[in-house]
């Protein structure tokens, strides 16, 4: 461990676990596909659920065993603490959880971050982990300043006796960190104070992501590292040389970005490449 940070003991509670939940969500060469949904009250929730469940089943049948539900298709992007957003995400996540086999790991990201909402929706709908976009420190995004939600997440986990995993982004590429905290220091805070067993790193481009991984790996050799974006069939093998797991979304969509629709041909190509790497 770097500096004065010591890896903290995890906050585990002696409560019944989800039936079929894998013992460890952080396995070698983990692949997480982000499933983008709408969670705005302007949309018909029953239709949203049907579309989300259909996409989730397609991804599962293609060989994916880890999906993260995220409301990336909301326009405008509203605060995650709004009751309509929280309610919609609860209904959507519950529908996906019930539609997929028990061995499928499910995660949750609610934009724009709200600690209590993230933990509560995840815990009540059978999600296995959450991905806070701003967990420690503070950042500036296109809509202003966002403060880390570390205290709200841990408080909610304690109150709900929740064993949901925390996989936070560190220096997310859609924002700029405030202050002089270094990447290694921020990771140390997430691990030591925030009880994270894994973190997500994403640079402005793939080369910067690799450099970030090398920096963090040197300081935290045993920490599980996820690449948060920028993966495609051409660089997937190289990504696994630096990262333990990857999140993928845009390269599977018809538009080439995460707000598009799933492209069957792109999915087949990507999963074929992934299976070859696993051999």
N, C-alpha and C positions, 0 to 999 in steps of 0.2 A: 504494500500500500504506500501511496505517496504522502509526503508531508506528515502531519500529525493525525491523519485520518485512519481509524481502525474500522474494519468492516463490522457493522453492528449486527447483533442477533436479530433475526427476522421476528416480526410480530405475528406469531401463530396462535390460533385459538383452538381449543379442544371442542370443536363443533362438527356435526356431520358434514361430509364433503359431497359435492355433486356426484351422483352415481355415474361411474364410468370415467371420471376425471383422471387423466394421466398423472402419474406421480410427479413428473417433471415436464414443464412446458418448454424448457430451454435445452433442446436436444441438438446434437451436431448437425450442421447444415440445415437449420430450421428455415422453412419457407412460410411466410405469412402473407396472405393476399388481402389487401384492403378492399372491403366491400362498401362502396359509396352509396349512401341513401339520401333521400330527402326526409327532413323531419320538421318541416315548417307547417304551421296550421293552415297554410294556403293550399295544401295538397290533400287529396283524399287518402286517408290513412289505410283503408282496406286495400286499395290498389297498390300503394307503396309496399305494404307487407307482401302481397302476392309477387311483385316484381323482385323484392329482396330475397324471398324464399326461393324463387325460381333460379336466381343467379347463384345463391349459396349452394343449391343442389347441383348445378352445373359444375361449379368449382370443386365440390366434393367428389363428384363422379370422375372428374379429370385427374384426381389424385391429391388434391390439396387437403391437408388435415389441420390447418390453422387459419382462421379467418378473423379479420378485425373489422367490426362494423363502425362506420364513421359517417357523420352527416355532412359530407363534402358537397352535396348538390343543393344545399339551401341557398336561396337568393331572396333577400340579402342574408349574409351570415350573421346571425344574432347571438347574443350571449347564451352560453349553455345553461345558465341558471333559470331561464324562462320556463314557466310551467308547461306551456304547449310543447316546447322542444323536449323537455324531460319526459313528458307523458308519451309523446310520439316515439322516442327512442326506446322507452320501456316496452311498448307494444311490439315494435319491430324486432327488438332483440329477443323477446320471448317467443315470437313466431319462428325466428330462425333457429333458436335453441331447440324447440320442440320438433322442428322439421328435419334436423340432422341427427345422424347416429351419435351415440354417447362419446365415441373416441375423438370426435372433432373438437379441437381446442378453439374457443371463441374469445375474442378481445373486444374492447370498446374504447372509442375516442369520441368525446362530445365536444364539438367546437362551439364557442370559444372557451373551452376549459372552465370547469367548475368542480372543485374537489368533492363536495358532498354529493352532487348529482352523479358524477362518475362512479363513485363507490356504491351509491345506493342502487342505481340502475344495474350495474354489474352484479351486485350481490343478489338482487331480487329476481334477476332473469337468468341466472346460471352462467354468466360470463366468467372466464378464468383469469383475465388480466385487464388492466387499464393502461392506456398510453397518454399520460398528461403531456401536453405540448410545451407548457412552461411550468416546470416543477420547482426549481430552485432559482433564486435571484429574481431578476426582472428583465424584460425585453421591450423593445419598441417595434410594433408592427405597423401595417398600413393604416390601422385605425387607432393608433396611440399606444399607451403603455399597458403592458400586462404584467402583473405581479405573480410570483411563484405561488402555487397552491399547495405546497408541501404540508403546511399545518392543517388545512382543511381535509386533505386526503387522509392523513394519519388519524385525525380526530374522528372522521367518519368510520374508518376501519375499526377503531377501538370501540366506538359506540355500537356498531352493528356486529361486532365480533366476526369480522370478515377476513378471510384468508386470500382474498383476491390479490394477485401479483401486481406489482407496480413496475412498469417498463417506461421510464420517462425519456423524453427527448432532452438532449443537452445541446444548447445553441442551435435550435431549429433554423433551417435555412430561410424560412419565411419571415424572420425577424432578426433584429440586431440586439445583442446583449447590452445591458446598461452596466456601468461600473468597470472596474479593472480586474474582476475575477477571471482567472485563466480557465481554459478548457479543463485541465487536470483538476483544478480546485473545484470547479462546478461538479465534475463527476464525483469527486470525493465527498462533497456535500450531499449529493443524491444517494450515495451508498451509505455513508456513515449516519447522517441525520435523517435521510429519507427512506432507509431500509430497502433500497433497490438492489436486486441481485443481477440486474441487467440494465443497460442503457441503450438509447438510440442515438446514433450520430449521423448527420447528413450535412455535407458541405455544399457549397454553391455549385460544384460540379463533381464528377466522379473522382478526379485526381485529388481534390481537396478532401473528399470523404476518406480516401485511402490514407492521406497524411494525418487526418484526425485520428483514425483508427490506430496508426502506428504510435502516435503520441500517447494515447490513452493506454494502449497495450503495454507500452514500456513502463508506465506508472502503475497499472493495475493488471498484471499478467493473468490473473485468474478470473477476471470479470468477464461476463458474457456480453458481447458487443453485437448490436444489430445495426445494419445499414438501413436508414429510413427511407431512401428513395434513390432514383437514378439507375435502377437495375434494368437490364434487358438481356435477351439471349446471348448477345455478343460479349457482355462483360460479366456474366453471372459466375463463371468459374473463377475469374480474377477477384470478384467480390468475396467469394468464400476463402480466398487466400488471406484476406485481411479481417473478415468478419465471421462470427459464428453463425449468424442468421441474417436474413434479409426480409424487408417489407417490399412488396411489389404491387403496382396498380396501373400506372399510366401506360406501360408497354403492352398491357392486355386489352386496352380500350380502342374502339374504332376511331376516336378523335386524337389518340396519342396523349391524352391527359386524363386525370383521375375522375373528371366529371362526365366522361363519355360512357358508352355502353360496351359491355363485354363483347369482344370479337372472338368468335370460335376458332378461327384460323390462327390468330395470334396466341390464344391460350394453348392450342395443340403444340405449336412450335416451342413455346416457352417450357411447357411441361415435359416435352421430349428432351430438351436440353437439360433440364433439371434431373430427370431420371438417369441420363447418361453420366452426369456428375456424381450421382449417388453410387453408381456401380463401381 
